Amino acid sequence: MAQNYAHGNYSHTQRKQVRNGGGGRTPADRARRTLSQNFLADDHAVELMIKAAAPRGLVLEPGSGPGVLTLALAGAGARVIGYEIDPRLAGRLASRTRSDPRIEVVRGDFTAARAPREPFAVVGNIPYAITSRIVDWCLRAPALTSATLLTQREYARKRSGDYGRWSLVTVESWPWFSWRLGDTIGRQSFRPVPSVDSAILRVERRPRPLVSGGHSYRELVELGFGGVGGSVRASLRLRYDGVDAALAAAGVARDAVVGHVHPDQWVTLWGRLCR
């Protein structure tokens, strides 16, 4: 598989580390800064992840690290493929689990991996700096059933609509995936301690899509999020007829800005304007 070890410097995601007496850093220190590594060090947090994920069958884990979550997933009955880009950690975990048929460790970049053809889930304590890349990978994988991700709390709140606003990523994928905000995991549950809290984000594939026309739905949403005219109404009227009646049917105010339109309302708008 393709491997990519250049994640860049994401040291802003964690507190400054104290230099050792010689003024340098150990290889472990450098890896933690370069790869945005903040490892789970709290059994209760691991239990919350396992409860949210309810793992079974094949599970892919981005960023296995020292294997705390890997072992818990396997212990809960999953068959785990753990991806770890840090060769030092990957080697240690592979040696530790060599005799465990439930666990396979891959030294490489999860986002460069080929998605399995069989149904699978993704569960992981993922680096803040590549959260969007991992989420995009999950949404593109045809056989993905769910993704249970420990992310920066702000990111999880934005994607799940917890601020009362909805992002393009969530709205555009809504007919195929539900998004739910889970438990908060405090920063003290990690080592090194990051500067912000985390939260569990659950993305689950729906049994049946809410729309029948994926291309037309995405075109509608992208036009609405294009920012033309300052309101959803002004944007949609550029291309569609009957916008006012569709907005009324969806319960959307005529002056509503795009972020305040619930994903379910977008599905109604699609039904009125695109079918």
C-alpha positions in Angstrom: 0.0 0.0 0.0 1.0 3.6 -0.5 2.8 5.1 2.5 3.1 8.8 3.3 5.1 9.9 6.4 5.0 13.7 5.8 2.1 14.9 7.9 3.7 18.3 8.5 4.2 20.2 11.8 1.0 20.2 13.9 2.5 21.3 17.2 -0.3 23.8 17.7 -2.6 21.0 18.8 -0.7 20.3 22.0 1.1 22.2 24.7 4.7 23.1 24.3 6.9 20.4 25.6 9.8 21.1 28.0 13.2 20.6 26.4 15.5 18.2 28.1 18.7 19.2 29.8 20.7 19.1 26.6 18.3 21.4 24.8 17.2 18.8 22.3 14.3 16.4 21.9 14.0 12.6 21.9 12.8 10.8 18.8 9.5 10.2 20.6 9.1 13.9 21.4 9.7 14.8 17.7 7.2 12.2 16.5 4.5 13.5 18.8 5.0 17.0 17.6 5.3 16.1 13.9 2.4 13.6 13.8 0.1 15.4 16.2 0.1 12.5 18.7 -2.0 12.7 21.8 -2.6 9.2 23.2 -5.6 8.0 25.3 -4.5 7.4 28.9 -7.9 7.0 30.5 -9.7 3.7 30.8 -13.1 5.4 31.2 -12.5 7.3 27.9 -11.7 4.0 26.2 -14.9 2.5 27.6 -16.9 5.4 26.2 -15.4 4.9 22.8 -16.2 1.2 22.8 -19.8 1.8 24.0 -20.3 4.4 21.2 -18.8 2.2 18.5 -20.4 -1.1 19.5 -17.6 -2.8 17.4 -18.2 -6.0 15.6 -16.9 -7.5 12.4 -14.1 -5.7 10.6 -12.9 -2.4 12.2 -10.2 -0.1 10.8 -8.4 2.1 13.3 -6.6 5.2 12.1 -3.6 6.0 14.3 -3.3 3.0 16.6 -0.4 4.5 18.6 0.5 2.3 21.5 -2.6 0.2 21.0 -4.8 1.0 24.0 -7.9 1.4 21.8 -6.8 -1.4 19.5 -6.7 -4.0 22.2 -10.1 -2.8 23.6 -11.7 -3.1 20.2 -10.4 -6.6 19.8 -11.5 -7.5 23.3 -15.0 -6.3 22.4 -15.1 -8.8 19.5 -13.9 -6.9 16.5 -11.4 -7.9 13.9 -9.0 -4.9 13.9 -6.7 -3.5 11.3 -4.7 -0.8 12.9 -2.9 1.8 10.9 0.1 3.6 12.4 2.3 6.0 10.5 5.0 6.2 13.2 7.3 3.2 12.4 8.5 3.1 16.0 5.0 2.7 17.4 3.8 0.4 14.6 6.7 -2.0 15.3 6.1 -2.1 19.0 2.4 -2.8 18.5 3.0 -5.4 15.9 5.4 -7.2 18.2 3.0 -7.0 21.1 0.0 -8.4 19.1 1.9 -10.8 16.8 0.2 -13.9 18.3 -3.3 -12.3 18.4 -5.3 -13.3 15.3 -7.8 -10.6 15.9 -5.3 -7.8 15.2 -3.3 -6.7 12.2 -1.0 -3.7 12.3 -0.2 -1.8 9.1 2.7 0.6 9.1 1.4 3.4 6.9 -0.9 6.3 6.3 -4.6 5.4 6.9 -5.8 8.0 4.3 -3.7 6.3 1.6 -5.3 2.9 2.4 -7.7 1.2 0.0 -11.1 0.8 1.5 -12.2 -2.9 2.1 -15.0 -4.2 -0.1 -16.7 -6.0 2.8 -18.7 -4.0 5.3 -16.5 -2.3 7.9 -16.4 0.4 10.5 -13.8 3.0 11.4 -13.0 3.7 15.0 -10.1 5.9 16.2 -8.6 8.5 18.4 -7.5 10.6 15.3 -5.0 13.4 15.1 -6.7 16.8 15.1 -4.6 18.0 12.2 -5.9 15.5 9.7 -9.4 15.1 10.9 -11.0 16.4 7.7 -8.9 14.0 5.6 -10.0 11.0 7.6 -13.6 12.1 7.6 -13.5 12.6 3.8 -11.9 9.1 3.4 -14.7 7.6 5.4 -17.5 9.3 3.5 -16.0 8.1 0.2 -15.8 4.4 1.2 -18.7 2.5 -0.3 -18.7 -0.3 2.3 -18.3 1.8 5.4 -21.1 1.2 7.9 -20.1 3.8 10.6 -17.2 5.9 11.8 -16.7 6.6 15.5 -14.1 9.2 15.8 -12.5 11.0 18.8 -11.9 14.5 17.5 -11.4 18.0 18.7 -14.7 18.9 20.5 -15.2 22.0 18.4 -15.0 20.0 15.2 -17.5 17.4 16.5 -19.9 20.1 17.6 -19.8 21.9 14.2 -20.3 18.7 12.2 -23.2 17.6 14.4 -25.1 20.9 14.4 -24.6 21.4 18.1 -24.0 25.2 17.6 -27.3 25.5 15.9 -25.6 25.8 12.5 -24.9 23.2 9.9 -21.8 22.8 7.7 -21.6 21.9 4.0 -19.9 18.6 4.8 -22.8 17.5 7.0 -25.6 18.8 4.8 -24.1 17.4 1.6 -23.7 13.9 3.1 -26.9 13.9 5.2 -29.1 11.8 2.9 -26.6 9.0 3.3 -25.1 9.5 6.8 -26.4 10.6 10.1 -24.1 12.7 12.4 -24.3 12.6 16.2 -22.3 14.3 19.0 -21.3 11.8 21.7 -19.5 12.2 25.1 -16.9 14.8 25.8 -13.5 13.5 26.6 -11.5 16.0 28.6 -8.0 17.0 27.7 -6.6 15.4 30.8 -7.5 12.0 29.3 -4.6 12.2 26.9 -0.8 12.1 27.0 0.7 14.6 26.2 -2.2 16.8 27.3 -3.6 18.8 24.3 -4.8 22.4 24.6 -8.5 21.6 24.0 -11.0 18.9 24.9 -12.2 16.2 22.6 -15.5 14.6 21.8 -16.8 11.4 20.2 -18.3 12.0 16.8 -20.5 9.2 15.4 -21.2 9.1 11.6 -23.5 6.3 10.6 -24.6 5.1 7.2 -28.4 5.1 6.8 -30.1 1.9 5.8 -31.7 3.7 2.9 -30.8 7.1 1.4 -33.2 10.0 1.9 -32.9 11.1 -1.7 -32.9 9.2 -5.0 -30.8 11.7 -6.9 -27.3 12.2 -5.5 -26.0 14.5 -8.2 -29.1 16.8 -8.2 -29.1 17.0 -4.4 -25.4 18.0 -4.2 -25.9 20.6 -6.9 -28.8 22.1 -4.9 -26.8 22.2 -1.7 -23.6 23.6 -3.3 -25.6 26.4 -4.9 -27.2 27.2 -1.5 -23.8 27.3 0.2 -22.3 29.4 -2.6 -23.1 32.6 -0.8 -24.8 34.4 -3.7 -27.3 37.0 -2.5 -26.9 36.5 1.2 -29.7 34.0 1.8 -30.8 30.6 0.7 -33.7 32.0 -1.1 -31.6 34.4 -3.2 -29.1 31.7 -4.1 -31.7 29.1 -5.1 -33.8 31.5 -7.2 -30.9 31.8 -9.6 -31.5 28.3 -10.9 -34.8 26.9 -9.6 -38.5 27.8 -10.1 -41.0 27.6 -7.2 -38.4 28.4 -4.5 -40.8 30.3 -2.3 -43.3 27.4 -2.2 -40.5 25.0 -1.5 -39.1 27.1 1.4 -42.6 27.3 2.9 -43.0 23.5 2.6 -39.7 23.0 4.3 -40.4 25.5 7.0 -37.4 27.7 6.0 -37.8 31.5 6.5 -37.4 33.6 3.3 -34.5 35.4 4.8 -32.7 32.3 6.3 -29.0 32.1 5.9 -27.6 28.9 4.8 -26.0 27.7 8.0 -29.3 27.8 9.8 -31.1 25.4 7.4 -31.4 21.9 9.0 -30.3 19.0 6.8 -33.8 17.5 6.8 -35.1 20.8 5.4 -32.6 20.5 2.5 -34.0 17.0 1.8 -37.5 18.6 1.6 -36.2 21.4 -0.7 -34.7 18.8 -3.0 -38.0 16.9 -3.1 -39.8 20.1 -4.1 -37.3 21.6 -6.5 -35.5 18.6 -8.1 -38.0 15.9 -8.7 
